[in-house]
């Protein structure tokens, strides 16, 4: 058995392959892969990569497909110190071309992913069962870059986030420590592997020797529910938009798994309070854990709905004793509890830099990563978000959060909404809020909304301009893309 001291996650997987070689690590359809076979195929994939001239520090573009071959290649690259640039093959051509131009990978791996000007290899062309000799590098370090994940943020061009082996292990350890995922768990993974949430769940499960059941997506709920039942699934992860989908298509039918599911991790976007309360009602004994964190600082904070029932509007506390969170002003100085400022994070899971040097400008206050989120901490150490710093609306010197306005409008019965800053048409206040609304089941006009908002918001927070739209633009994880509305 090989060794990989630079990669704590691989070391954990190796230990499971030695101690429990027949334990099932991966399930994909009818295929069941034990931990011993998983590590053997990782080693074979490493031999393939090395035999084709790839060396430590080289980059490969890896299509994040829900297939066991993806897992083999992903960890084979880690074993050799090769850097994974993980992408979604269904991404717009413009995004893929941008990533290719920035990352300049040596090879592209993935089915149906053709990229001009670079060698492309399909998963099916790799002999994973052929064990070539591998010369393992001896000078790799945990601080070496393991993955480059490109952000799918709400504004600007994607940024390449450089995550080290230590970073991804730190995130997995913090997450497992809070949620409690363990050796006996069976997790259904229906999240995309091209995002840090889904990829992080894969690492969390395999690092503790549990079983990962790879599900195509949540689109076919009947199939997803069947997997929960037949595989005796004890946990899964989802984004709030997925819960909306499950609720709309199946109502409370998922409640039949309440006694079976030990945990559900939720993240990547805000969740309405009524949905949190409904989940608590449906899953009275399940750990309902919601994380806060960006790709750059994965799972920085956690809340658990049942234990934090009186503070469901909070994003929680630091994920572990190895994570620090502070609210800082523009000069990087700490602010008192209750005072809004920028949420800043440091810890074992925080990236040390972006791929492009120019993206690092203004990204850190010393060792503190600047999230760009605006919020405050209460006297009990819980954190609350107000909104994105760049998206705050400066109404005559008053900082107004679009999130606060949106929550108030949504409570009136519209289907969806988003607020942005626009110039004050009177030329007095500088900026004023504009609201974009999607009609819901309740018949409302703008005058109704404005009148009812007077009981919910101070005058300067009530939108001045209004517009009906068919759809609020969002990222795949549910975040509002306000730049598109502007």
N, C-alpha and C positions, 0 to 999 in steps of 0.2 A: 504494500500500500504506500502511495506517495505521501509527501508532506507539503504543507503550504503555510508556513508560519506567518507570512505576510497577510494572509486572508483569514480572519477569525471565523467568518461564516463557513468557508471551505473546511477549516479545521473541525468545526462542529459536525459538518456532514461526514467527514472522514471518520470521526469517532463513532457516529451512528452506524456507518457501513461496517466498522469493525465489531462493534458490540451487538448490533441487531441487524445483521446483513440481510435477513429475509423480510424485514419490516417494509411495508409498501410505502414508498416515498411519493410517487406520482401516479395518478390515474388520468388517462385521457381516452374517453370512450371505452372500448373493450381492452385497451392496453393498460397493464399494471406493471409498474417499474419498482423493483426493490431498491433499497439503499445501496446494496452492493453493486447492482447493475447500473444504477445512476452514476456512481463514482467510476465504474469501469468505462462507461460511455463518455464521461467527461474526459477521462484520460485518453481515450481513442480520439476524441475530437481535438484534444490538445496536440496529439501526434499529427493529425491532419493539418492543423494550422501551422505547426512548426515545419512540416515537410513542404509546405507551400511558401516558405520564405518569410513568415511573419515572426517578428522579434518583439521583446519587451519595449513598450512605449509606442509601438505601431497602433493605429486605430482601425477598427472594423465597423462598418455600418451594419447593424443587426436589426432585422425586421422583427418586431415584437409580435410573434404569432403564438397562439395558445396551443402549442405543440411541444412534445417532450424534446424534440430536436433543438428547439430554442433554448431550453434549459441546459442541455449538454453544451452547446456552443457558448452560452453566456458564462458558465462557470469554467469552461476550458480556457477562455480568454483570461479570466481572473487568475487561473493557475499559472499562466505563462507571463503575466504582467502586460498583456495586450489590453488596450482600452476599448470598451464597448461604447459605441454611439448608438443608443437605442432609439428607434423611430417606429412610427405607425405607418405601415405601407399604404394605408388609405389616406394619408395626409395629402393636402393639396400639392400639386406639382411645384408651386412657387415655394412652399415651405421646404420640401425635400431638396430642391435645387439650392436653396439658401444654406441648408445644413451641409450639403455636400461641398459647397464652395468654402464654407468656414472650416469644417472638420477635416476635409481632404483624406478620407479613409483609403486604406490600401486595397481593401476588398469589401464588396457588399454581399451580405448573406441574407437569404430569405426567398420564399416562394413568390413568384409573380411580382418581383420587385426589380424592374429593369432600370438602370441608371446609366446615362450616357457617360463615356469617358472613364469607366471604372469596371474592373472585372466583377462579374456577378455570379454567385454560386447559389443554387437552390439547395434547400435542406436535403432533398432526396438524393442529391449527387454526392453526399458525404458518407463514407462507409463507417458508421459509428460503431459497428461490431468488429472492426479491424483494429487490433491493438499495435500501433507502431511504437517504436522506442521513442521516448521523450526525454530530452535533456532539460531538466528543470533548472531555471535560473536560480542562482544562489544569493543574489544581491538585491532581491525585491524587498520593499518595505511596506508596512501597513499604511504609511502616509502617501504612497504612490497612488496616482489616479487610477481608479477602477472603471468608472463609468462617466460619460458625459451625457447629461440629460438636458435636452433643450426645452425651455419653459413654454407653456401654452398660456401665457398671461393675458390680461385684458387690454394691455396697451403696448405699443412699440414692437420692435422686431424680437424674435425669440433670442434668449440668451443661453449660451452653453454653460451649464453648471457642472463644475469638476468635483466629483465625489470620490473620495479615497476609499480604500478597503476598510480603514478604521471608521470612516463616516457611516458607511452602510451597515457595518456591524454594530456601531453605536445606536443607530436608529432601530435596528431589529431588537437589540437588547432592551432599550428603553420601552419599546412598544410591547414586547412580550412581558416585561416586568409589570407593566400597568394592566394590560388586558388579561394576562394569565394563560396565554396559549401554551400548551404543553404537549408532551410526548404522546398522550392518548387522544389528542384531538384529530378530527378529520375536517378539513376546511374546503369549502367550495369556492373556487376562484373564478368569478365571472367578470371581474374588473379587467380593463385593458392593461396589458403588460408594458405598454408604451408610456405609461404615466408612473410617477413615483409611488402612488398609492398601491396599484396592483403589483408592481415589481417588488415593493416593500413587503407586501403580504406573502409573496412567494418566498422571500428570504426569511421572514419570520417563521414560517411553517417548517421549512427545511432545516433551519438552524436548531430547532428543538426536537427534531426527529419525528415530527407528526406527519400526517398524510395530506397531500394537496390534490384535490380533484379539480381538474382543469375543465371549466365549462365555457362554451363558446361566448355567451353573453347572457344578459337578463331578458333579451327580446322574446324568447319563447318561455313564458313563465311555467307552462305545463311541464316542459322539459326540466327547468330549474327545480321545481318542486319535486319532480321525480328523482332527481339527483339527491336532494336533501333527504328523501325517504330511503332510497335504495342503498345509498352509501353511508347512512347513519351520520350525516354531517352534524358537527357540533358548533360550527362557526362560519361566518363569511363577512366580507366587507362590501360596503355600498356607498355611493354618493347620494345626497338628498334627492336629486332628480330621479334616481332609480326607485327610491321609496315612493315618490309621487306616481311613478309608473305602476308599481306593484299595487298600490292603494287603488288607483283608478281602474285597473283591469281585473283585480281579484278581491278587492275589499279586504275582509279580515281572514281570508282562507289560509293565509300563512300562519295564523295563530295555532293551527294544529301541530306546529313544530315547536311551540313555546316551551314544552317540557324537555325538548331534545337539544335546543340551541343554548350553548353556554355563553356565547359572546357574539356580538355584532359590532364591527368597527365601522364608523361613519366619518366621512371627512371630505375635504376638497372644496366645499362651499357651505354657506350658511344654511341652516334648517329652521323653518318656522317653529315657534314654540308649540303650536297645536299638534304638529307632527311628532315632536318629542314626547308630548303627553300621551298621544295615541300609541306610540311604540311602547311606552311604559305600561300602558293598560294591556296591550296585546302580549307583551313579554314581561310578566311580573317578576321572574327570577333570572332572566338573561342579563348579562352585563352589557349594557348599551353604552359603548365607549365612543366618544366623538373627539377626533384630534384636531388640533390647529397646527399648521406648519406649511411652509412653502417647499418647493423642490430643494431649495438651498438649505433648508433647516427642517428636514422631515420629522414630523411628529414632535414638535417642540413642546406642546401642551396637550393635556387631556382633561376631559370631564366625563363623569359617568352619571347617566341620567337619574338612576334611582338614588344614589348617595348624594347627588347634587340637586335634588328635586326642587329645593327652594331657590336655586340660582341657575335655572336653565338658560338664562340669557348670557351666562358667562362662557368663555371658551376654556375655562379651567385653570389648572395650575401647571407648573413645569412637569414634564413627563417623568423625570427621575431626579435623583440628587446630583446627577452629572450634567444637568441642564439648568442654566440660569436665564431668567427673563427680567428685563427692566424696561421702564418707560423713560425715555430720554428726550431732552429738548434738542433743538437744531445744532447746538454746540456739543452734544454728547454728554450732557450733565443730567444726573437722575432727577426726576420730578417726584413730588410728594404723592402719596396715595390720593386717589380721587381726581388728580389733575391729568387731563388728556395730553398725550405726547406720542412719540413714535415707539412702537413695540420693537425692542431690540433683543437679540438672542445670542447666547454663546453656549457651546457644549460639544460633546463628542460627535454629534451628528451634523454639525454645521460645516458647510463647504468652506474651504480656505480661499477660493477665488473662482472667478468666471473664466471661461476659455479665452475670450478676447480681453487683452489687458485694459482696453478702454472701458469695458463694462464694469471694471472694478472701481472706477472713479465714483466716490461718494457712496459705495456699497457698505462700508464698514465705519464704525466709530472705534478705532483701535481694534480690539478683539471682538467687538460686538457687531453682529450682522444686523443691518438695518432692513427690517421687513417691508417698510413702506406702509405698514398698517398703523392706523391712528387709534388710540384707546387709552385705558387707564387700569390701574390695579386698585382693589379695595383693601381694607385693613386686614382682611383674612388671607390675603395673598392670591385672590382670584383675579383673573384678567378679563376685561370686557373690551370688545372692538367697537369703534365708532365708524370706521370706514377706511378706505385707502387714502393716504395722505395726499396724493396727487389729485384725488377726486373730490376732496373737500370743497365746499362752495363758500367763497368769502363774500358774505352779504354785509356790506358796510363795516367790515372789520370783524364780524362775527363768523366763526368757523362753523359751518353747517354740514352735518353728515347726510349724504344722500340715503344711506341705509336707514337712518331714523325716519326720514320722510317716507321711504318705501314701505317700511313696516306699518306705519300709520295708514297709508293708502290701502295696503293689502287687507287690513282689518275691516275695511268697509265693503269688501265683496268683489273687487275687481279680480280678474284672473291672474294678472301679472302687471308689474310696473317697474320703471327705472327712472331715476332722476339724474340730471346733469346740470352743470353750471352753464349759464348763457349770459351775455352782457345785459345789464339792466337797461331796458328800453327807455327809461327816464333819464339815464345817464347820471344817477345819483349814488347808487349803492355799489357800483362796480360790477358785481355779479348777483344773479338771482337764480333760484331753482326753476328748472323746467321739468315737467313730468310727462313721461310717455306711458300710456295705459293700454292694457289689453282687456277688452270687455269680458265680464264673467257672467254668472247666472243672474246676478242682481242688476236690475235696470237702473243705471245711474247716468246722469250727465255731469258736466264739469262743475256746474253751479252746485249740484248736490254734494259732490266730493268736497269742494272748497268750504261749503257751509259746515259740513260734518267735521272737517279737519280743524275748525276753530276750537273744538273741544279737546283736541289731541295734540296740537302743536302751537308753539308761540307764533305770532304773526310773521316774523321774518323767515320762518321755515316753511311757510305755506307757498307752494309753487305759484309763480306769476304767469308762466306759460304752460299750455297743456296741448297734448296731441294724442289722438287715438292711433294705435298701430296694431298690426296683425300679430306681431311677434317681437319679443324682446331678444336681441342677439346675445347669445351666451356661448361660453366655451363648452367643450364636451363634458366637463365636470360640473357645469352649472353656474359658472361665474359670469356676471353681467359684463358685456363688452361695451362700456360706456363710450369709448372712443368712436365706435361705429355710429352711435346715436348722435354724437356731435358732428 
